[in-house]
Amino acid sequence: MEDDTYRFGEFSMSPRERRLFRNGKSVLLPPKAFDAMYLLVRSHGNLISRAEVFSTLWPGVHVEEANLTNIIVQLRKVLGRDAIQTVSKFGYRFTVPVTGEPGIKQAAYASFVRGKELLSQRSLDSIKAARDLFWFCIADDPQFAPAWAWLGRTCRLLDKFNGEPSVPDLAEAAFQRAFAIDPDLACAHHFYTHQQVDLGRASEAMVRLAGRLTRRGEDPETLAGLVQVLRCCGLFEESIAAHERAIALDPTVKTSVAHTHFLRGEFSRVFETYNSGAGYYLDAAAWAGLGAVDRALDLLRSRLSQSQPGPSMSSLMASLLAVLEDRGEDAIALMESENIIQEPEGLFYLARHCGMLNAAGPAIHLVRRARLGGFWSSCTLERDRAFAGIRNRPEFDDELQEARRLERHACQMFQQALGHAFVAPGA
């Protein structure tokens, strides 16, 4: 049945009646404490800035920091110490899993929660099952914006990692429906960034995320998205600045800055942020870049024998393994296979592999495909030793010059969308 409450742990909260219950028994809260709890719960999982809390609780009024601190202390006494995470210098995050929201039938919300759990398993069967559960949520409530966003994500994952027929139109429609219902839905913006990058629309994502920062102020998740899209546009300094600004707000936020360091040729910096415990390709490639070929070989052989990371990642790992094992023909055959890697950044990594073999034709072809697909990097083309043997080719220089032109244009677009220069904190 449908009700008007949020449900989390042993609590339920009715915004309409402004009441909180623990196991069905009423819990008294001061009005400001209830308002703060409502703001946190309705944005559960997302970081809420202190500025937003102040403007919500005391609009147009200056109050001391101690007022907010006292309210958070009050809420923790009721909800539990770990229910509200403090992110130093930025704000707060509600961490208790929410199992129901106002206006959504309990059965549909339970399916939504289960769908997210299944999606995290990243197997073909679990992703398909998650997709079906999100469809059920939407059929039950077509205005359930998060379900539309998560449906878009499942459709894209099935297309990208599991070899199903392409469904970008369905994923795109799901994301656009989520935005139509809630233009500022954080998970929709996060997932849609991956969709745009994979489909060669990183410049569009860059402008969208810059606009989000302009409207709402900086938040770690949006900045983390910018780390990726700025890198795809060849703006490495800005990508690193986005990472630094993100972790200054939330030291726990995860970004893809390790790839930015790698493509700058700063291989030793990859290990600062790349999660080797769940790694597949990048740390192995970085060890190879540092000359530790045996270590790279051990990582690749072990991971390819023990895991199934999906066609795209498997082809990256297998082709690098073949390059490092001096199996040049096998490597080229892998990299020239059709319908294995479609993402532009992945194509650029394959171009590096061809460059390591001094295979000029395939390398330049893949660099061009990556550029036409939405990824370019003059820095890597200029500096990476992988391309040293083919830099004297006129076609290679053509790609380098085109990458520089695109980067200048992307920089202008970004600054125009943002309205100011973008640098790392303290720079």
DRENDO-1510 file (C-alpha; in Angstrom, 1 decimal, always signed):
<recs>
REC; n; res; u; v; w
REC; 1; MET; +0.0; +0.0; +0.0 .
REC; 2; GLU; +1.0; +3.6; -0.5 .
REC; 3; ASP; +1.6; +5.9; +2.6 .
REC; 4; ASP; +3.1; +9.3; +3.3 .
REC; 5; THR; +6.1; +8.2; +5.3 .
REC; 6; TYR; +9.9; +7.7; +5.0 .
REC; 7; ARG; +11.0; +4.4; +6.5 .
REC; 8; PHE; +14.6; +3.8; +7.7 .
REC; 9; GLY; +15.8; +1.3; +10.3 .
REC; 10; GLU; +13.3; +1.2; +13.2 .
REC; 11; PHE; +12.0; +4.6; +12.3 .
REC; 12; SER; +9.2; +6.1; +10.2 .
REC; 13; MET; +8.7; +9.8; +9.5 .
REC; 14; SER; +5.7; +11.6; +8.2 .
REC; 15; PRO; +6.6; +15.0; +6.6 .
REC; 16; ARG; +2.9; +15.9; +6.3 .
REC; 17; GLU; +2.2; +15.3; +9.9 .
REC; 18; ARG; +5.7; +16.4; +11.0 .
REC; 19; ARG; +6.0; +13.3; +13.2 .
REC; 20; LEU; +8.7; +10.7; +13.8 .
REC; 21; PHE; +8.1; +7.2; +15.1 .
REC; 22; ARG; +10.3; +4.5; +16.5 .
REC; 23; ASN; +8.8; +1.1; +16.3 .
REC; 24; GLY; +5.4; +2.8; +16.1 .
REC; 25; LYS; +5.9; +5.0; +19.1 .
REC; 26; SER; +6.0; +8.8; +18.7 .
REC; 27; VAL; +9.4; +10.5; +19.2 .
REC; 28; LEU; +9.3; +14.2; +20.0 .
REC; 29; LEU; +11.7; +16.5; +18.1 .
REC; 30; PRO; +12.0; +20.3; +18.2 .
REC; 31; PRO; +10.8; +21.9; +14.9 .
REC; 32; LYS; +14.3; +22.8; +13.6 .
REC; 33; ALA; +15.6; +19.4; +14.3 .
REC; 34; PHE; +12.7; +17.8; +12.4 .
REC; 35; ASP; +13.3; +20.2; +9.5 .
REC; 36; ALA; +17.0; +19.2; +9.4 .
REC; 37; MET; +16.2; +15.5; +9.6 .
REC; 38; TYR; +13.7; +15.8; +6.8 .
REC; 39; LEU; +16.3; +17.5; +4.6 .
REC; 40; LEU; +18.8; +14.8; +5.3 .
REC; 41; VAL; +16.5; +11.9; +4.9 .
REC; 42; ARG; +14.9; +13.0; +1.6 .
REC; 43; SER; +18.5; +13.4; +0.2 .
REC; 44; HIS; +19.7; +10.1; +1.8 .
REC; 45; GLY; +23.0; +8.9; +0.5 .
REC; 46; ASN; +23.9; +12.4; -0.9 .
REC; 47; LEU; +26.0; +15.0; +0.7 .
REC; 48; ILE; +24.1; +18.1; +1.9 .
REC; 49; SER; +26.2; +21.2; +2.3 .
REC; 50; ARG; +26.2; +23.2; +5.5 .
REC; 51; ALA; +25.1; +26.2; +3.4 .
REC; 52; GLU; +22.0; +24.4; +2.2 .
REC; 53; VAL; +21.1; +23.3; +5.7 .
REC; 54; PHE; +21.5; +26.9; +7.0 .
REC; 55; SER; +19.4; +28.3; +4.1 .
REC; 56; THR; +16.7; +25.7; +4.7 .
REC; 57; LEU; +16.5; +26.0; +8.5 .
REC; 58; TRP; +17.1; +29.8; +8.8 .
REC; 59; PRO; +16.4; +31.4; +5.5 .
REC; 60; GLY; +17.7; +35.0; +5.3 .
REC; 61; VAL; +18.9; +34.9; +8.9 .
REC; 62; HIS; +22.4; +34.8; +10.2 .
REC; 63; VAL; +22.9; +32.3; +13.0 .
REC; 64; GLU; +26.0; +30.9; +14.8 .
REC; 65; GLU; +27.5; +27.5; +13.8 .
REC; 66; ALA; +26.7; +26.2; +17.2 .
REC; 67; ASN; +23.0; +26.2; +16.4 .
REC; 68; LEU; +23.5; +23.7; +13.6 .
REC; 69; THR; +25.9; +21.7; +15.6 .
REC; 70; ASN; +23.4; +21.4; +18.5 .
REC; 71; ILE; +20.7; +20.2; +16.1 .
REC; 72; ILE; +23.0; +17.5; +14.6 .
REC; 73; VAL; +23.8; +16.4; +18.2 .
REC; 74; GLN; +20.1; +16.2; +19.0 .
REC; 75; LEU; +19.4; +14.0; +15.9 .
REC; 76; ARG; +22.2; +11.7; +16.6 .
REC; 77; LYS; +20.9; +11.1; +20.1 .
REC; 78; VAL; +17.6; +10.0; +18.6 .
REC; 79; LEU; +18.7; +8.2; +15.4 .
REC; 80; GLY; +22.1; +6.8; +16.5 .
REC; 81; ARG; +25.6; +8.2; +16.3 .
REC; 82; ASP; +26.4; +6.8; +12.9 .
REC; 83; ALA; +23.1; +7.8; +11.3 .
REC; 84; ILE; +24.5; +11.2; +10.1 .
REC; 85; GLN; +28.0; +11.4; +8.7 .
REC; 86; THR; +29.9; +14.7; +9.0 .
REC; 87; VAL; +32.1; +15.6; +6.0 .
REC; 88; SER; +34.6; +18.1; +7.4 .
REC; 89; LYS; +34.2; +21.7; +6.1 .
REC; 90; PHE; +31.3; +20.7; +3.8 .
REC; 91; GLY; +28.3; +19.2; +5.3 .
REC; 92; TYR; +26.4; +16.0; +6.2 .
REC; 93; ARG; +25.1; +12.8; +4.8 .
REC; 94; PHE; +22.3; +10.6; +6.1 .
REC; 95; THR; +23.7; +7.0; +6.0 .
REC; 96; VAL; +20.8; +4.8; +7.2 .
REC; 97; PRO; +19.3; +2.8; +4.3 .
REC; 98; VAL; +15.9; +4.2; +3.4 .
REC; 99; THR; +13.3; +1.5; +2.7 .
REC; 100; GLY; +10.3; +3.6; +1.9 .
REC; 101; GLU; +9.4; +7.1; +0.7 .
REC; 102; PRO; +6.1; +9.1; +0.6 .
REC; 103; GLY; +3.8; +8.5; -2.3 .
REC; 104; ILE; +5.5; +5.2; -3.4 .
REC; 105; LYS; +3.9; +1.8; -2.7 .
REC; 106; GLN; +5.8; -0.3; -0.2 .
REC; 107; ALA; +6.1; -3.2; -2.7 .
REC; 108; ALA; +7.5; -1.0; -5.4 .
REC; 109; TYR; +10.0; +0.6; -3.1 .
REC; 110; ALA; +11.1; -2.8; -1.8 .
REC; 111; SER; +11.7; -3.8; -5.5 .
REC; 112; PHE; +13.7; -0.6; -6.0 .
REC; 113; VAL; +16.0; -1.3; -3.1 .
REC; 114; ARG; +16.4; -4.9; -4.2 .
REC; 115; GLY; +17.2; -3.8; -7.7 .
REC; 116; LYS; +20.0; -1.6; -6.5 .
REC; 117; GLU; +21.4; -4.5; -4.5 .
REC; 118; LEU; +21.4; -6.8; -7.5 .
REC; 119; LEU; +23.0; -4.2; -9.7 .
REC; 120; SER; +25.9; -3.9; -7.4 .
REC; 121; GLN; +26.7; -7.6; -8.0 .
REC; 122; ARG; +27.5; -6.8; -11.7 .
REC; 123; SER; +26.8; -10.3; -13.1 .
REC; 124; LEU; +24.7; -10.7; -16.3 .
REC; 125; ASP; +21.8; -12.4; -14.5 .
REC; 126; SER; +21.8; -9.9; -11.6 .
REC; 127; ILE; +21.8; -6.9; -13.9 .
REC; 128; LYS; +18.9; -8.3; -15.9 .
REC; 129; ALA; +17.0; -9.0; -12.7 .
REC; 130; ALA; +17.6; -5.5; -11.5 .
REC; 131; ARG; +16.3; -4.1; -14.8 .
REC; 132; ASP; +13.1; -6.1; -14.5 .
REC; 133; LEU; +12.6; -4.8; -10.9 .
REC; 134; PHE; +13.1; -1.2; -12.0 .
REC; 135; TRP; +10.5; -1.7; -14.8 .
REC; 136; PHE; +8.1; -3.0; -12.1 .
REC; 137; CYS; +8.7; +0.1; -10.0 .
REC; 138; ILE; +8.0; +2.4; -13.0 .
REC; 139; ALA; +4.9; +0.4; -14.0 .
REC; 140; ASP; +3.6; +0.9; -10.5 .
REC; 141; ASP; +4.6; +4.6; -10.4 .
REC; 142; PRO; +5.6; +6.3; -13.6 .
REC; 143; GLN; +6.7; +9.4; -11.6 .
REC; 144; PHE; +9.3; +7.5; -9.6 .
REC; 145; ALA; +12.3; +9.5; -10.9 .
REC; 146; PRO; +15.1; +7.4; -9.3 .
REC; 147; ALA; +13.7; +4.2; -10.8 .
REC; 148; TRP; +14.0; +5.8; -14.2 .
REC; 149; ALA; +17.6; +6.8; -13.6 .
REC; 150; TRP; +18.5; +3.3; -12.3 .
REC; 151; LEU; +16.8; +1.7; -15.3 .
REC; 152; GLY; +18.9; +3.9; -17.6 .
REC; 153; ARG; +22.0; +2.7; -15.8 .
REC; 154; THR; +21.1; -1.0; -16.1 .
REC; 155; CYS; +20.3; -0.6; -19.8 .
REC; 156; ARG; +23.7; +1.0; -20.4 .
REC; 157; LEU; +25.6; -1.6; -18.3 .
REC; 158; LEU; +23.9; -4.5; -20.3 .
REC; 159; ASP; +25.0; -2.8; -23.5 .
REC; 160; LYS; +28.5; -2.0; -22.4 .
REC; 161; PHE; +29.7; -4.9; -20.3 .
REC; 162; ASN; +27.6; -7.9; -21.2 .
REC; 163; GLY; +27.4; -8.0; -24.9 .
REC; 164; GLU; +23.6; -7.5; -25.3 .
REC; 165; PRO; +22.3; -5.7; -28.4 .
REC; 166; SER; +22.7; -2.0; -28.2 .
REC; 167; VAL; +20.0; -0.2; -26.3 .
REC; 168; PRO; +21.3; +3.4; -26.0 .
REC; 169; ASP; +17.9; +4.8; -27.1 .
REC; 170; LEU; +16.2; +3.1; -24.2 .
REC; 171; ALA; +18.8; +4.2; -21.7 .
REC; 172; GLU; +18.7; +7.8; -23.1 .
REC; 173; ALA; +14.9; +7.8; -22.8 .
REC; 174; ALA; +15.0; +6.6; -19.2 .
REC; 175; PHE; +17.5; +9.3; -18.2 .
REC; 176; GLN; +15.5; +12.0; -20.0 .
REC; 177; ARG; +12.4; +10.9; -18.2 .
REC; 178; ALA; +14.2; +11.0; -14.8 .
REC; 179; PHE; +15.4; +14.6; -15.6 .
REC; 180; ALA; +11.9; +15.6; -16.6 .
REC; 181; ILE; +10.5; +14.5; -13.3 .
REC; 182; ASP; +13.4; +15.8; -11.2 .
REC; 183; PRO; +16.0; +18.0; -13.0 .
REC; 184; ASP; +18.4; +18.0; -10.1 .
REC; 185; LEU; +18.3; +14.3; -9.3 .
REC; 186; ALA; +21.8; +13.5; -8.2 .
REC; 187; CYS; +21.9; +9.8; -9.3 .
REC; 188; ALA; +20.5; +10.7; -12.7 .
REC; 189; HIS; +23.3; +13.2; -13.3 .
REC; 190; HIS; +25.9; +10.8; -12.0 .
REC; 191; PHE; +24.8; +7.9; -14.2 .
REC; 192; TYR; +24.1; +10.1; -17.3 .
REC; 193; THR; +27.7; +11.3; -17.2 .
REC; 194; HIS; +28.9; +7.7; -17.9 .
REC; 195; GLN; +26.3; +7.4; -20.6 .
REC; 196; GLN; +27.4; +10.6; -22.4 .
REC; 197; VAL; +31.1; +9.7; -22.1 .
REC; 198; ASP; +30.7; +6.2; -23.5 .
REC; 199; LEU; +28.7; +7.6; -26.4 .
REC; 200; GLY; +31.3; +10.2; -27.3 .
REC; 201; ARG; +29.4; +13.2; -25.8 .
REC; 202; ALA; +31.9; +14.2; -23.1 .
REC; 203; SER; +31.8; +17.9; -24.2 .
REC; 204; GLU; +28.0; +17.9; -23.6 .
REC; 205; ALA; +28.5; +16.3; -20.1 .
REC; 206; MET; +31.2; +18.9; -19.3 .
REC; 207; VAL; +28.8; +21.8; -20.0 .
REC; 208; ARG; +25.9; +20.1; -18.2 .
REC; 209; LEU; +28.0; +19.5; -15.0 .
REC; 210; ALA; +29.5; +23.0; -15.1 .
REC; 211; GLY; +26.0; +24.4; -15.3 .
REC; 212; ARG; +25.0; +22.2; -12.3 .
REC; 213; LEU; +27.9; +23.7; -10.3 .
REC; 214; THR; +26.9; +27.2; -11.3 .
REC; 215; ARG; +23.3; +26.6; -10.2 .
REC; 216; ARG; +23.8; +24.6; -7.0 .
REC; 217; GLY; +27.4; +25.3; -5.9 .
REC; 218; GLU; +30.2; +22.8; -5.7 .
REC; 219; ASP; +29.5; +19.2; -4.5 .
REC; 220; PRO; +31.9; +16.3; -4.5 .
REC; 221; GLU; +29.8; +14.0; -6.8 .
REC; 222; THR; +29.5; +16.6; -9.6 .
REC; 223; LEU; +33.2; +17.4; -9.3 .
REC; 224; ALA; +34.0; +13.7; -9.5 .
REC; 225; GLY; +32.0; +13.5; -12.8 .
REC; 226; LEU; +34.0; +16.5; -14.1 .
REC; 227; VAL; +37.3; +14.6; -13.5 .
REC; 228; GLN; +36.3; +12.1; -16.1 .
REC; 229; VAL; +34.7; +14.4; -18.7 .
REC; 230; LEU; +37.5; +17.0; -18.5 .
REC; 231; ARG; +40.0; +14.2; -19.1 .
REC; 232; CYS; +38.1; +13.0; -22.2 .
REC; 233; CYS; +38.4; +16.6; -23.5 .
REC; 234; GLY; +42.1; +16.6; -23.0 .
REC; 235; LEU; +41.9; +19.2; -20.2 .
REC; 236; PHE; +44.2; +17.3; -17.7 .
REC; 237; GLU; +45.0; +20.3; -15.5 .
REC; 238; GLU; +41.3; +21.0; -15.0 .
REC; 239; SER; +40.6; +17.3; -14.4 .
REC; 240; ILE; +43.1; +17.2; -11.6 .
REC; 241; ALA; +41.8; +20.4; -10.2 .
REC; 242; ALA; +38.3; +18.9; -10.1 .
REC; 243; HIS; +39.7; +15.9; -8.2 .
REC; 244; GLU; +41.4; +18.2; -5.7 .
REC; 245; ARG; +38.3; +20.3; -5.2 .
REC; 246; ALA; +36.2; +17.2; -4.7 .
REC; 247; ILE; +38.4; +15.6; -2.1 .
REC; 248; ALA; +38.7; +19.0; -0.3 .
REC; 249; LEU; +35.0; +18.8; +0.2 .
REC; 250; ASP; +34.8; +15.0; +0.9 .
REC; 251; PRO; +38.0; +13.1; +1.4 .
REC; 252; THR; +36.1; +9.8; +0.9 .
REC; 253; VAL; +34.8; +10.6; -2.6 .
REC; 254; LYS; +36.0; +8.3; -5.4 .
REC; 255; THR; +37.1; +9.8; -8.8 .
REC; 256; SER; +38.8; +8.5; -11.9 .
REC; 257; VAL; +41.8; +10.8; -11.5 .
REC; 258; ALA; +44.2; +7.8; -11.7 .
REC; 259; HIS; +43.4; +7.6; -15.4 .
REC; 260; THR; +44.3; +11.3; -15.7 .
REC; 261; HIS; +47.7; +10.8; -14.1 .
REC; 262; PHE; +48.3; +7.8; -16.3 .
REC; 263; LEU; +47.6; +9.6; -19.5 .
REC; 264; ARG; +49.8; +12.5; -18.4 .
REC; 265; GLY; +52.6; +9.9; -18.2 .
REC; 266; GLU; +52.8; +10.2; -14.4 .
REC; 267; PHE; +52.6; +6.4; -13.9 .
REC; 268; SER; +53.8; +6.4; -10.3 .
REC; 269; ARG; +50.8; +8.6; -9.3 .
REC; 270; VAL; +48.3; +6.1; -10.5 .
REC; 271; PHE; +48.7; +4.0; -7.3 .
REC; 272; GLU; +47.8; +7.0; -5.1 .
REC; 273; THR; +44.1; +6.7; -6.0 .
REC; 274; TYR; +43.6; +3.5; -8.0 .
REC; 275; ASN; +42.0; +0.7; -6.0 .
REC; 276; SER; +44.3; -2.2; -6.6 .
REC; 277; GLY; +42.1; -4.5; -4.6 .
REC; 278; ALA; +39.4; -4.2; -7.3 .
REC; 279; GLY; +41.8; -3.3; -10.1 .
REC; 280; TYR; +41.8; -4.8; -13.6 .
REC; 281; TYR; +43.9; -2.9; -16.1 .
REC; 282; LEU; +45.3; +0.5; -15.1 .
REC; 283; ASP; +47.7; -0.4; -12.3 .
REC; 284; ALA; +49.2; -3.2; -14.5 .
REC; 285; ALA; +49.5; -0.7; -17.4 .
REC; 286; ALA; +51.2; +1.7; -15.0 .
REC; 287; TRP; +53.7; -0.9; -13.8 .
REC; 288; ALA; +54.5; -1.6; -17.5 .
REC; 289; GLY; +55.0; +2.2; -18.1 .
REC; 290; LEU; +57.4; +2.2; -15.2 .
REC; 291; GLY; +59.4; -0.7; -16.7 .
REC; 292; ALA; +58.2; -3.3; -14.2 .
REC; 293; VAL; +57.1; -5.6; -16.9 .
REC; 294; ASP; +57.2; -8.8; -14.8 .
REC; 295; ARG; +54.9; -7.3; -12.2 .
REC; 296; ALA; +52.5; -6.1; -14.9 .
REC; 297; LEU; +52.5; -9.6; -16.5 .
REC; 298; ASP; +51.8; -11.3; -13.1 .
REC; 299; LEU; +48.8; -9.0; -12.5 .
REC; 300; LEU; +47.3; -9.4; -15.9 .
REC; 301; ARG; +47.7; -13.2; -16.0 .
REC; 302; SER; +46.2; -13.6; -12.5 .
REC; 303; ARG; +43.2; -11.4; -13.2 .
REC; 304; LEU; +42.4; -12.8; -16.6 .
REC; 305; SER; +42.4; -16.3; -15.1 .
REC; 306; GLN; +40.4; -15.5; -12.0 .
REC; 307; SER; +37.7; -13.0; -13.1 .
REC; 308; GLN; +35.3; -12.1; -15.9 .
REC; 309; PRO; +35.4; -8.3; -16.2 .
REC; 310; GLY; +33.4; -8.1; -19.3 .
REC; 311; PRO; +34.3; -7.9; -23.0 .
REC; 312; SER; +35.7; -4.3; -23.0 .
REC; 313; MET; +38.0; -4.7; -20.0 .
REC; 314; SER; +39.0; -8.3; -21.0 .
REC; 315; SER; +40.1; -7.0; -24.5 .
REC; 316; LEU; +42.2; -4.3; -22.9 .
REC; 317; MET; +43.9; -6.6; -20.5 .
REC; 318; ALA; +44.4; -9.4; -23.0 .
REC; 319; SER; +45.9; -7.1; -25.7 .
REC; 320; LEU; +48.3; -5.5; -23.2 .
REC; 321; LEU; +49.3; -9.0; -22.0 .
REC; 322; ALA; +50.0; -10.0; -25.6 .
REC; 323; VAL; +52.1; -6.8; -26.2 .
REC; 324; LEU; +54.2; -7.5; -23.1 .
REC; 325; GLU; +54.6; -11.1; -24.0 .
REC; 326; ASP; +55.9; -10.1; -27.5 .
REC; 327; ARG; +53.0; -11.7; -29.2 .
REC; 328; GLY; +52.5; -8.8; -31.6 .
REC; 329; GLU; +50.3; -10.5; -34.1 .
REC; 330; ASP; +48.0; -11.7; -31.4 .
REC; 331; ALA; +47.8; -8.3; -29.9 .
REC; 332; ILE; +47.0; -6.6; -33.2 .
REC; 333; ALA; +44.3; -9.2; -34.0 .
REC; 334; LEU; +42.7; -8.6; -30.6 .
REC; 335; MET; +42.8; -4.8; -31.1 .
REC; 336; GLU; +41.4; -5.0; -34.6 .
REC; 337; SER; +38.4; -7.2; -33.6 .
REC; 338; GLU; +35.1; -5.6; -34.2 .
REC; 339; ASN; +32.5; -4.8; -31.5 .
REC; 340; ILE; +34.8; -5.4; -28.5 .
REC; 341; ILE; +35.6; -1.9; -27.3 .
REC; 342; GLN; +33.4; +1.0; -28.4 .
REC; 343; GLU; +34.1; +3.5; -25.7 .
REC; 344; PRO; +36.5; +6.3; -26.9 .
REC; 345; GLU; +38.9; +6.2; -23.9 .
REC; 346; GLY; +39.2; +2.5; -24.3 .
REC; 347; LEU; +40.1; +2.9; -28.0 .
REC; 348; PHE; +42.8; +5.4; -27.0 .
REC; 349; TYR; +44.3; +2.8; -24.7 .
REC; 350; LEU; +44.3; +0.3; -27.5 .
REC; 351; ALA; +46.1; +2.9; -29.7 .
REC; 352; ARG; +48.8; +3.0; -27.0 .
REC; 353; HIS; +49.2; -0.8; -27.3 .
REC; 354; CYS; +49.7; -0.5; -31.0 .
REC; 355; GLY; +52.2; +2.3; -30.5 .
REC; 356; MET; +54.2; +0.1; -28.1 .
REC; 357; LEU; +54.5; -2.4; -31.1 .
REC; 358; ASN; +55.4; +0.5; -33.5 .
REC; 359; ALA; +52.4; -0.5; -35.5 .
REC; 360; ALA; +51.8; +3.0; -36.9 .
REC; 361; GLY; +48.8; +2.3; -39.1 .
REC; 362; PRO; +46.6; +0.6; -36.5 .
REC; 363; ALA; +47.7; +3.1; -33.8 .
REC; 364; ILE; +46.9; +6.1; -35.8 .
REC; 365; HIS; +43.6; +4.5; -36.9 .
REC; 366; LEU; +42.6; +3.9; -33.3 .
REC; 367; VAL; +43.7; +7.4; -32.2 .
REC; 368; ARG; +41.4; +8.8; -35.0 .
REC; 369; ARG; +38.5; +6.6; -33.9 .
REC; 370; ALA; +38.9; +7.7; -30.3 .
REC; 371; ARG; +38.9; +11.3; -31.4 .
REC; 372; LEU; +35.9; +11.0; -33.6 .
REC; 373; GLY; +34.2; +9.1; -30.8 .
REC; 374; GLY; +34.8; +11.9; -28.3 .
REC; 375; PHE; +38.2; +11.4; -26.7 .
REC; 376; TRP; +41.5; +13.2; -27.4 .
REC; 377; SER; +44.8; +13.9; -25.6 .
REC; 378; SER; +47.6; +16.0; -27.1 .
REC; 379; CYS; +49.6; +15.6; -23.9 .
REC; 380; THR; +49.7; +11.8; -24.3 .
REC; 381; LEU; +50.4; +11.9; -28.0 .
REC; 382; GLU; +53.3; +14.3; -27.3 .
REC; 383; ARG; +54.9; +12.7; -24.3 .
REC; 384; ASP; +54.0; +9.0; -23.9 .
REC; 385; ARG; +56.9; +6.7; -24.8 .
REC; 386; ALA; +54.3; +4.3; -26.2 .
REC; 387; PHE; +54.0; +6.6; -29.3 .
REC; 388; ALA; +57.7; +7.4; -29.6 .
REC; 389; GLY; +58.3; +5.1; -32.6 .
REC; 390; ILE; +55.5; +6.6; -34.7 .
REC; 391; ARG; +55.7; +10.3; -34.0 .
REC; 392; ASN; +57.5; +11.1; -37.3 .
REC; 393; ARG; +54.4; +10.1; -39.3 .
REC; 394; PRO; +52.5; +13.0; -40.9 .
REC; 395; GLU; +49.2; +11.3; -40.1 .
REC; 396; PHE; +50.2; +11.2; -36.4 .
REC; 397; ASP; +51.1; +14.9; -36.4 .
REC; 398; ASP; +47.7; +15.6; -38.0 .
REC; 399; GLU; +46.0; +13.9; -35.1 .
REC; 400; LEU; +48.2; +15.8; -32.6 .
REC; 401; GLN; +47.3; +19.2; -34.1 .
REC; 402; GLU; +43.6; +18.3; -34.2 .
REC; 403; ALA; +43.7; +17.2; -30.5 .
REC; 404; ARG; +45.2; +20.6; -29.6 .
REC; 405; ARG; +42.5; +22.4; -31.6 .
REC; 406; LEU; +39.7; +20.5; -29.8 .
REC; 407; GLU; +41.3; +21.1; -26.4 .
REC; 408; ARG; +41.4; +24.8; -27.0 .
REC; 409; HIS; +37.7; +24.8; -28.0 .
REC; 410; ALA; +36.8; +22.6; -25.0 .
REC; 411; CYS; +38.6; +24.9; -22.6 .
REC; 412; GLN; +36.6; +27.9; -24.0 .
REC; 413; MET; +33.3; +26.0; -23.7 .
REC; 414; PHE; +34.1; +25.0; -20.1 .
REC; 415; GLN; +35.1; +28.5; -18.9 .
REC; 416; GLN; +32.0; +29.9; -20.6 .
REC; 417; ALA; +29.7; +27.4; -19.0 .
REC; 418; LEU; +31.4; +27.9; -15.6 .
REC; 419; GLY; +31.8; +31.6; -15.8 .
REC; 420; HIS; +35.2; +31.7; -14.1 .
REC; 421; ALA; +38.7; +30.0; -14.1 .
REC; 422; PHE; +38.9; +26.6; -12.6 .
REC; 423; VAL; +41.9; +25.7; -10.5 .
REC; 424; ALA; +42.8; +23.4; -7.7 .
REC; 425; PRO; +42.4; +24.7; -4.1 .
REC; 426; GLY; +45.5; +26.7; -3.1 .
REC; 427; ALA; +46.8; +26.9; -6.7 .
</recs>
